[in-house]
Amino acid sequence: MGILSSMYTGFTGIQGQGEALSVYGDNISNAQTTGFKTARPEFKDQVAKSLQGVSNGMASGRGSKVGNIRTVFQQGTLLSTESPTDLAITGNGFFVLDGSEGRAFTRDGSFHFDKEGKLVNSEGAKVAGFQADDNGKITSKLGSLSIDRAVLDAKGTQGVSLTANLDSRSDISLKFDPKSPDKTSHFASGVTVYDSNGAPHAISVYFNKVEGRKWEWHAMAKGEEIEGGKPGELIEQAKGTMNFAENGRLEEQSIDTSEFNFGKGAKQGQRVEFTFGKDIKSGGDGLQVTQYGTSSEAYKTIQDGYSSGTLSGLRFDDDGRLSAQYSNGETIAVGQVALAKFESPEDMLKVGGNKFKETRLSGQPTIGAALQGGRGSLSSKSLESSTTDIANEFINLMTSQRNFQANSRVIGVADELMGEVINLKRQ
């Protein structure tokens, strides 16, 4: 029986090496597959029986078998592309796909937008991500990433922030006259304000020192742009005060009125919040607008309105945030790519199409944003190449070939010995 069993032992070796050849061949055939991870066969020995009981540890081997085909998750090289929707992961994580066969996971980031404006892979599976609200703030809601706004609606200005210094040496005897603001103000600065229809309006903000550490400001608009106004005159639309501390920092600020009544169908009574930084009374440092003994000067003015615009481009950040760029110069976040992290990615199930499925051994995925919770970063206009090393796979092929030949030799020798046994009767 020893000779006959040796034939079966050799057969297990041939069978195992045949499976190994298939694994190495698959690695080589996917040398150019985006996001492909090589696999390796892991062999186990087989034991037939103990020869003299359990105590002495003598056992007869009965060949080998492939116990597991393990996917090796190592980082692939990033290749540059021309498409902004091509994404590559550096570090841990998988893209989350929702398709006709349910949820799957992949490292292949060759995506594009379909006719419905949704980000999909080559098979049409939708890429999952965290949705943004109307103001561009990323929420925790998970869904399909899509570009829903080809046209960005106009937004009327709601806030204006100004950074400046007001000269403490100004003479308080100068009284402000709204009919002649340029001649009766200590300092003036301009800002563009948008009405509810997205039309821009040039606003002049005049500053006057009225006490030792108190200033007034007046926001004036052109008469021809205000409902009921006259061309050539300036009409006050907002005003307020600022109080400074002894060290020149802004101590307190207030808005007395703010009602912009632009014409040509715009919303009436549009309120614009003029702010000069966080003052000391509100818990700030009061350094955005100061009263120092140097010349009055405006350093920066920011407002939050804009006119309508059409989609002109897309951009992905390292954290997977997808931003839409519009012709009016505005950039709005529309979503953030979700990444799934597994405790044991090696135990995930390959299902073809560069996709994986979760299994009981892999554990359930933890889905979150890139650069958070141990997840990697994302690169736009890049794809992760296959991790196949051709030279190494050919060495594995040759080694497996020799092992295959050696096991076939075992069967051949056992066959010859069986022939000798059969010939004993003839002798």
C-alpha positions, 0 to 999 in steps of 0.5 A: 500500500506504501507504493500505491499511496505514494502515487496519490501523494505525487498526484496531490503535488501535481494538483497543487502546483497546477493551481499555483501555476494558475495563480501566477498566470493570473498575476501576469495576465493582470500586469496592466489591470488598474488597482490589481493586487497580486495573489499567492498560493499558500500550501499545506501538508496532508497527514494520512495517519500516525504510525505508532500512536500519538505519543511518539509523533511519527506520522505518514505524510500524504502530500500537499494541498493549496490551503489558501490563495491570499491577496497581497495588499501592497501599495501600487505605483501611481500613474498620471492621467489627464482625466480629473475623475481618475482617482488613486488611493495612497494608503488604506481604503477602498472606493465604495460602489453600489451596482446591480449586484449590491455593494462592492469595493475596489481600488480601481479609481477609473471613474467618469460621470454618466448622462445623469451626472453621477460618478460611476465606474466602467460598469456603471456602478455608482461611486458612493460619497458624502453629500453636500448641502446647498451651501457646500457643507459636507454632511454625513449623508451617504449616497451617490456622488453627482453633479446636480447643478450645471448652473449655479444660482445667483446669491445676494450678498449677506455679509461684508467683512472689512480689514483696515486701520483708521487713523487715530489722529483724525480731527473730530470736527469734520462732520459727515454730510451724505450729500457730499460724502467724499469731502466730509469723511475721514476715509472711504473704501469700496466693496461690490455688493450683489443684489438678489438677482446677482447683479453687482453694485459698487458700494462706498463705505465712508468712515468718520471719527466722532469721538476720541475712540468712536467712529461712524460708518455709512454705506452709500449706493448710487442713486440710479441703482436704488429704487426711487433714487436719482442719478448722480446722487449717493443714497445711504443704505446702511450705517453703524458705529465702532468703539475702540479700546485705549490700545487701538483695538476694536472693542465694540461694533454695531449696525444701526440700519441695513436695508438695501433697496436695489432696483430692476426687480431685486429684493427690497430691504436686503440686509447686509451684515457689515462686520469688522472682525470679532471685537473684544466684547464678543471675545475676539482680539479686535485686530481686524480693524484697528485705530492706530496712529498711522494712515487710514488704509483698507487691507482686505474686503470680503463679501459672500454674494455672486452672480449666476455661473455655469459649470466650468470644471471639477476638482478633487482634493486629497481628502476626496472632496469634490468641488465644482468650479463655475464661470463666475469664479465660485467654487462649491463643494458638491460631495466627498468620496467615501472610503471603506476600511477593513480590519482584514482586507486579505480575507475579502472575496474577489468577484471580478471586475476589479471588485471585492466583497466583504466576508465574515472573515474580512469583517464589516467595512468602516466607511468614512472620509479620506485622511481620517481614521487610518484611511489613505489620501486621494490623488486626482488625475492618477490611477494605481497600477497593478502590483504584479512584478513580472520578473518575480512571477516568472521565477515563481512560474519556473519554480512551480514548473520544476515542482510539477515535474518532480511530483510527476517523477514521483508518480513515474517511479511509483508506477515502475515499482508497481510494475516490478511488484506485478512481475513477481508473480510471473517470476 
